Amino acid sequence: MPRAKPRPQCAKCPWRVGTDPYDIPGGYNVALHEDLSGSIAEPGALPASPVLRIMACHETPRGRELPCVGWLVNQSGPGNNIGLRLALSRGCIDGNVRTIGPQHERFEDTLPGRKDTSR
C-alpha cells in the first residue's frame, strides 16, 4: 500500500530559518514560546518523565494538535530525543513529514532576537 503524502512544514514554522515568530497566525507570546524549551531533550538522554512533551504545530486545531514538523525533525534527528524516537518507532506519532528550506539547529535560535551568529 502506498504511503500517504508527507505532512509539509507550515509556512510560519519557527524552526524555519528566516521566520519571524511575531508573524505566527493567531498571535505570538514570547513567554509561551520560551516555555516550549521543556519539549527539547538533552541529546541522547533518557526522559526523566514518562510524559513526552511535544511542541504542537500552531496550525493544527486545539484538541487535535499534531507535532510541529520542524520540532519533530529536529528532535528525532540532531536533537536525539530518545522519548520521541521511541514514540515514532511504536507508531504513536506519525513521522511522515517534510521540512521546507533551511532549519534552525537549536531551539534557542527559534526565539526572536536569540539567533547565534557565531557559526
Z-matrix of the N, CA and C atoms (Angstrom, degrees):
N
C 1 1.447
C 2 1.538 1 108.37
N 3 1.324 2 117.53 1 131.67
C 4 1.457 3 119.51 2 -179.43
C 5 1.524 4 111.51 3 -66.60
N 6 1.293 5 114.95 4 142.13
C 7 1.455 6 121.08 5 179.65
C 8 1.527 7 109.20 6 -74.30
N 9 1.315 8 115.38 7 143.71
C 10 1.464 9 120.48 8 178.20
C 11 1.524 10 110.06 9 -60.70
N 12 1.313 11 115.21 10 154.98
C 13 1.457 12 121.70 11 177.95
C 14 1.535 13 109.44 12 -61.73
N 15 1.334 14 118.54 13 137.88
C 16 1.473 15 119.91 14 180.00
C 17 1.525 16 112.07 15 -61.40
N 18 1.314 17 115.89 16 144.55
C 19 1.466 18 121.13 17 175.11
C 20 1.522 19 107.84 18 -74.79
N 21 1.339 20 117.65 19 121.38
C 22 1.467 21 119.53 20 -177.41
C 23 1.528 22 112.13 21 -80.09
N 24 1.285 23 114.33 22 155.19
C 25 1.456 24 122.41 23 175.15
C 26 1.532 25 108.81 24 -67.40
N 27 1.318 26 116.74 25 139.82
C 28 1.465 27 119.30 26 -179.50
C 29 1.527 28 110.76 27 -73.57
N 30 1.304 29 115.22 28 158.72
C 31 1.467 30 121.75 29 -174.79
C 32 1.519 31 113.51 30 -64.01
N 33 1.323 32 118.59 31 -28.65
C 34 1.471 33 121.72 32 -176.51
C 35 1.526 34 112.69 33 -107.73
N 36 1.324 35 117.65 34 21.70
C 37 1.462 36 121.43 35 179.84
C 38 1.535 37 109.93 36 -60.86
N 39 1.336 38 117.80 37 128.35
C 40 1.467 39 119.68 38 -179.65
C 41 1.527 40 113.80 39 -66.48
N 42 1.323 41 118.55 40 -14.25
C 43 1.466 42 120.80 41 177.45
C 44 1.522 43 111.85 42 -78.36
N 45 1.323 44 117.46 43 -16.51
C 46 1.463 45 120.98 44 177.39
C 47 1.522 46 109.80 45 -76.30
N 48 1.319 47 116.82 46 128.33
C 49 1.457 48 120.96 47 176.76
C 50 1.526 49 107.94 48 -61.61
N 51 1.314 50 116.65 49 132.97
C 52 1.455 51 121.55 50 178.72
C 53 1.514 52 114.11 51 97.91
N 54 1.341 53 117.83 52 -10.20
C 55 1.465 54 120.06 53 178.05
C 56 1.518 55 109.36 54 -77.12
N 57 1.323 56 116.04 55 132.54
C 58 1.460 57 121.82 56 173.77
C 59 1.526 58 106.48 57 -93.40
N 60 1.346 59 118.02 58 113.31
C 61 1.466 60 119.39 59 -177.46
C 62 1.530 61 113.15 60 -55.64
N 63 1.315 62 117.50 61 -27.69
C 64 1.468 63 120.16 62 -179.95
C 65 1.529 64 111.78 63 -66.76
N 66 1.335 65 117.92 64 -13.59
C 67 1.461 66 122.24 65 177.25
C 68 1.523 67 113.05 66 -89.40
N 69 1.336 68 117.79 67 -0.59
C 70 1.463 69 120.81 68 -178.93
C 71 1.531 70 108.53 69 -63.30
N 72 1.329 71 117.23 70 127.85
C 73 1.466 72 120.54 71 -179.05
C 74 1.532 73 112.08 72 -59.59
N 75 1.315 74 115.49 73 145.72
C 76 1.458 75 120.32 74 177.24
C 77 1.511 76 113.77 75 87.93
N 78 1.304 77 117.35 76 5.56
C 79 1.455 78 120.39 77 179.70
C 80 1.509 79 112.09 78 97.32
N 81 1.299 80 115.92 79 157.14
C 82 1.458 81 122.00 80 -177.94
C 83 1.518 82 108.98 81 -132.18
N 84 1.333 83 115.50 82 137.44
C 85 1.446 84 122.08 83 -179.83
C 86 1.525 85 107.68 84 -130.09
N 87 1.324 86 117.13 85 112.33
C 88 1.465 87 121.82 86 -177.54
C 89 1.529 88 111.04 87 -58.55
N 90 1.335 89 117.51 88 -43.06
C 91 1.468 90 120.51 89 -177.99
C 92 1.528 91 111.27 90 -61.97
N 93 1.329 92 117.90 91 -42.15
C 94 1.467 93 120.49 92 177.57
C 95 1.524 94 110.77 93 -65.11
N 96 1.331 95 116.75 94 -39.21
C 97 1.470 96 120.62 95 178.07
C 98 1.527 97 109.64 96 -63.47
N 99 1.331 98 117.33 97 -46.99
C 100 1.468 99 120.84 98 179.12
C 101 1.519 100 111.48 99 -59.75
N 102 1.351 101 117.37 100 -35.87
C 103 1.461 102 121.90 101 -179.65
C 104 1.533 103 111.89 102 -64.57
N 105 1.325 104 116.38 103 -21.19
C 106 1.466 105 119.58 104 177.84
C 107 1.524 106 112.23 105 -68.15
N 108 1.327 107 117.37 106 -8.07
C 109 1.471 108 119.82 107 176.66
C 110 1.525 109 110.45 108 -58.56
N 111 1.346 110 117.47 109 -23.55
C 112 1.464 111 121.41 110 176.88
C 113 1.518 112 113.43 111 -68.71
N 114 1.333 113 117.18 112 -10.99
C 115 1.472 114 120.76 113 177.52
C 116 1.529 115 111.14 114 -93.86
N 117 1.338 116 116.61 115 -0.69
C 118 1.463 117 121.31 116 -177.82
C 119 1.523 118 108.57 117 -98.05
N 120 1.312 119 115.61 118 123.61
C 121 1.466 120 120.78 119 -178.77
C 122 1.520 121 111.08 120 -83.98
N 123 1.311 122 115.15 121 151.37
C 124 1.452 123 120.25 122 167.85
C 125 1.525 124 103.97 123 -72.53
N 126 1.354 125 118.55 124 120.42
C 127 1.471 126 119.54 125 -173.38
C 128 1.530 127 113.84 126 -48.71
N 129 1.325 128 114.78 127 122.12
C 130 1.458 129 121.87 128 176.10
C 131 1.514 130 115.09 129 82.96
N 132 1.336 131 118.64 130 -4.33
C 133 1.463 132 121.03 131 -178.31
C 134 1.524 133 110.18 132 -81.38
N 135 1.316 134 115.22 133 143.52
C 136 1.458 135 119.58 134 174.40
C 137 1.519 136 108.58 135 -73.78
N 138 1.334 137 117.99 136 142.47
C 139 1.460 138 120.11 137 -178.15
C 140 1.523 139 111.26 138 -61.90
N 141 1.333 140 115.98 139 137.61
C 142 1.464 141 120.79 140 178.31
C 143 1.524 142 110.97 141 -77.84
N 144 1.318 143 116.36 142 -19.45
C 145 1.458 144 122.05 143 -177.20
C 146 1.528 145 109.11 144 -124.34
N 147 1.337 146 117.18 145 148.79
C 148 1.461 147 118.70 146 176.67
C 149 1.532 148 112.58 147 -72.66
N 150 1.336 149 116.47 148 -8.41
C 151 1.470 150 121.46 149 -179.76
C 152 1.528 151 109.07 150 -92.14
N 153 1.317 152 115.93 151 126.52
C 154 1.457 153 121.74 152 177.67
C 155 1.520 154 108.50 153 -93.08
N 156 1.325 155 116.93 154 114.81
C 157 1.468 156 120.62 155 176.37
C 158 1.518 157 108.05 156 -82.51
N 159 1.318 158 116.04 157 133.37
C 160 1.462 159 122.46 158 -176.00
C 161 1.521 160 109.47 159 -124.17
N 162 1.320 161 115.99 160 140.54
C 163 1.464 162 121.23 161 171.84
C 164 1.521 163 106.35 162 -85.36
N 165 1.327 164 116.62 163 113.44
C 166 1.460 165 121.04 164 -178.00
C 167 1.521 166 110.77 165 -81.94
N 168 1.317 167 115.24 166 149.86
C 169 1.460 168 121.32 167 174.65
C 170 1.523 169 108.43 168 -70.71
N 171 1.324 170 116.41 169 131.78
C 172 1.465 171 120.85 170 -178.38
C 173 1.521 172 112.51 171 -69.43
N 174 1.339 173 117.77 172 -11.43
C 175 1.465 174 120.33 173 179.75
C 176 1.527 175 113.42 174 -95.13
N 177 1.337 176 117.50 175 -2.89
C 178 1.466 177 119.37 176 178.31
C 179 1.524 178 108.92 177 -91.30
N 180 1.347 179 117.16 178 147.07
C 181 1.461 180 120.21 179 -175.64
C 182 1.528 181 113.03 180 -68.26
N 183 1.316 182 115.60 181 144.12
C 184 1.468 183 122.12 182 177.61
C 185 1.530 184 108.51 183 -57.59
N 186 1.318 185 115.82 184 131.63
C 187 1.457 186 121.47 185 -178.38
C 188 1.522 187 112.74 186 93.90
N 189 1.319 188 117.39 187 -18.23
C 190 1.477 189 122.15 188 176.56
C 191 1.530 190 109.64 189 -131.31
N 192 1.326 191 115.61 190 38.40
C 193 1.453 192 121.87 191 -176.84
C 194 1.524 193 111.63 192 -61.64
N 195 1.313 194 115.03 193 142.99
C 196 1.460 195 122.99 194 172.18
C 197 1.524 196 107.38 195 -114.72
N 198 1.332 197 116.88 196 151.97
C 199 1.463 198 117.87 197 178.48
C 200 1.528 199 111.58 198 -60.88
N 201 1.319 200 115.44 199 144.37
C 202 1.462 201 121.87 200 173.58
C 203 1.528 202 107.71 201 -60.01
N 204 1.322 203 117.20 202 131.21
C 205 1.466 204 121.27 203 -177.99
C 206 1.534 205 110.73 204 -61.71
N 207 1.330 206 117.22 205 -45.69
C 208 1.465 207 119.99 206 179.73
C 209 1.517 208 112.13 207 -60.51
N 210 1.339 209 116.14 208 -44.33
C 211 1.460 210 121.17 209 177.87
C 212 1.522 211 110.57 210 -62.31
N 213 1.331 212 116.27 211 -45.97
C 214 1.465 213 122.07 212 -177.52
C 215 1.531 214 110.80 213 -59.12
N 216 1.321 215 117.07 214 -45.98
C 217 1.465 216 120.90 215 -179.11
C 218 1.527 217 110.40 216 -68.25
N 219 1.338 218 117.05 217 -41.23
C 220 1.462 219 119.55 218 179.07
C 221 1.516 220 111.59 219 -64.81
N 222 1.328 221 116.94 220 -47.49
C 223 1.458 222 120.11 221 -174.72
C 224 1.523 223 113.60 222 -75.79
N 225 1.317 224 118.06 223 -24.95
C 226 1.469 225 119.60 224 177.07
C 227 1.524 226 110.98 225 -89.01
N 228 1.328 227 116.99 226 -9.92
C 229 1.462 228 122.12 227 178.75
C 230 1.515 229 110.42 228 -110.94
N 231 1.338 230 117.22 229 -108.28
C 232 1.468 231 119.80 230 -175.27
C 233 1.520 232 114.28 231 -62.22
N 234 1.344 233 118.35 232 -27.09
C 235 1.467 234 120.99 233 178.31
C 236 1.512 235 112.92 234 -71.71
N 237 1.338 236 116.72 235 -20.19
C 238 1.464 237 123.95 236 176.66
C 239 1.527 238 112.58 237 47.13
N 240 1.336 239 115.56 238 52.14
C 241 1.466 240 122.43 239 178.90
C 242 1.533 241 107.56 240 -79.22
N 243 1.329 242 115.76 241 102.91
C 244 1.468 243 121.41 242 -174.71
C 245 1.533 244 111.19 243 -62.33
N 246 1.339 245 117.84 244 -42.01
C 247 1.463 246 120.38 245 178.20
C 248 1.519 247 111.91 246 -59.88
N 249 1.325 248 116.82 247 -41.69
C 250 1.463 249 120.66 248 177.60
C 251 1.521 250 110.48 249 -67.00
N 252 1.312 251 117.34 250 -42.40
C 253 1.477 252 119.84 251 179.11
C 254 1.528 253 110.99 252 -59.44
N 255 1.334 254 116.56 253 -39.88
C 256 1.469 255 120.02 254 177.62
C 257 1.526 256 110.72 255 -64.85
N 258 1.343 257 116.94 256 -43.61
C 259 1.471 258 120.87 257 179.09
C 260 1.529 259 110.74 258 -62.48
N 261 1.325 260 117.44 259 -39.03
C 262 1.472 261 121.21 260 177.81
C 263 1.528 262 110.47 261 -65.93
N 264 1.332 263 116.99 262 -43.65
C 265 1.465 264 120.10 263 -177.29
C 266 1.529 265 111.95 264 -68.08
N 267 1.324 266 116.68 265 -26.55
C 268 1.471 267 121.27 266 178.58
C 269 1.532 268 112.25 267 -87.36
N 270 1.331 269 116.73 268 -4.73
C 271 1.464 270 120.36 269 -178.88
C 272 1.518 271 113.51 270 78.36
N 273 1.326 272 117.78 271 14.01
C 274 1.465 273 121.35 272 179.00
C 275 1.528 274 111.43 273 -74.67
N 276 1.318 275 116.21 274 -25.80
C 277 1.463 276 122.69 275 179.09
C 278 1.520 277 107.17 276 -129.46
N 279 1.325 278 116.23 277 135.59
C 280 1.465 279 122.05 278 178.67
C 281 1.528 280 109.01 279 -82.27
N 282 1.306 281 116.47 280 114.07
C 283 1.455 282 122.04 281 -179.98
C 284 1.513 283 113.41 282 -94.25
N 285 1.325 284 117.62 283 10.87
C 286 1.462 285 121.77 284 -179.64
C 287 1.532 286 108.34 285 -82.51
N 288 1.341 287 114.77 286 82.04
C 289 1.460 288 121.76 287 -176.26
C 290 1.526 289 109.71 288 -133.08
N 291 1.336 290 115.00 289 166.30
C 292 1.468 291 120.39 290 -179.74
C 293 1.520 292 108.74 291 -140.84
N 294 1.345 293 115.30 292 123.69
C 295 1.461 294 119.48 293 174.54
C 296 1.527 295 109.22 294 -82.34
N 297 1.328 296 114.84 295 161.91
C 298 1.453 297 121.02 296 -179.67
C 299 1.526 298 107.99 297 -128.44
N 300 1.318 299 116.32 298 115.77
C 301 1.462 300 121.18 299 177.39
C 302 1.513 301 113.48 300 79.70
N 303 1.341 302 115.85 301 -177.27
C 304 1.462 303 121.14 302 179.98
C 305 1.529 304 111.53 303 -63.86
N 306 1.325 305 115.53 304 145.04
C 307 1.467 306 122.64 305 -176.69
C 308 1.532 307 110.08 306 -118.62
N 309 1.338 308 115.70 307 152.19
C 310 1.461 309 120.42 308 173.84
C 311 1.524 310 108.88 309 -69.69
N 312 1.316 311 115.56 310 146.79
C 313 1.466 312 120.95 311 179.66
C 314 1.523 313 112.30 312 -85.81
N 315 1.339 314 117.27 313 -26.34
C 316 1.464 315 121.25 314 -174.97
C 317 1.517 316 110.54 315 -131.95
N 318 1.318 317 116.73 316 149.34
C 319 1.458 318 121.55 317 177.90
C 320 1.527 319 111.02 318 -56.13
N 321 1.325 320 117.08 319 -42.03
C 322 1.457 321 121.63 320 -177.71
C 323 1.530 322 111.91 321 -55.33
N 324 1.327 323 116.40 322 -31.50
C 325 1.465 324 120.70 323 -179.24
C 326 1.530 325 112.41 324 -73.48
N 327 1.338 326 117.90 325 -14.23
C 328 1.471 327 121.00 326 178.74
C 329 1.528 328 111.61 327 -81.60
N 330 1.322 329 116.72 328 -15.08
C 331 1.463 330 121.34 329 -178.77
C 332 1.531 331 110.01 330 -82.59
N 333 1.323 332 118.46 331 144.77
C 334 1.467 333 120.29 332 -178.67
C 335 1.521 334 111.41 333 -65.00
N 336 1.325 335 115.42 334 136.68
C 337 1.456 336 121.05 335 176.81
C 338 1.507 337 114.96 336 72.07
N 339 1.324 338 118.31 337 13.39
C 340 1.467 339 120.63 338 -176.68
C 341 1.520 340 112.11 339 -118.97
N 342 1.320 341 117.23 340 18.79
C 343 1.462 342 121.01 341 -177.47
C 344 1.522 343 110.46 342 -65.45
N 345 1.321 344 116.34 343 135.51
C 346 1.460 345 121.64 344 176.93
C 347 1.519 346 107.17 345 -88.70
N 348 1.313 347 116.22 346 111.65
C 349 1.475 348 119.96 347 -178.55
C 350 1.518 349 112.02 348 -99.25
N 351 1.336 350 117.62 349 8.45
C 352 1.468 351 120.21 350 -177.94
C 353 1.524 352 112.56 351 -79.98
N 354 1.339 353 118.09 352 -8.63
C 355 1.464 354 119.59 353 -178.19
C 356 1.494 355 111.57 354 -91.81
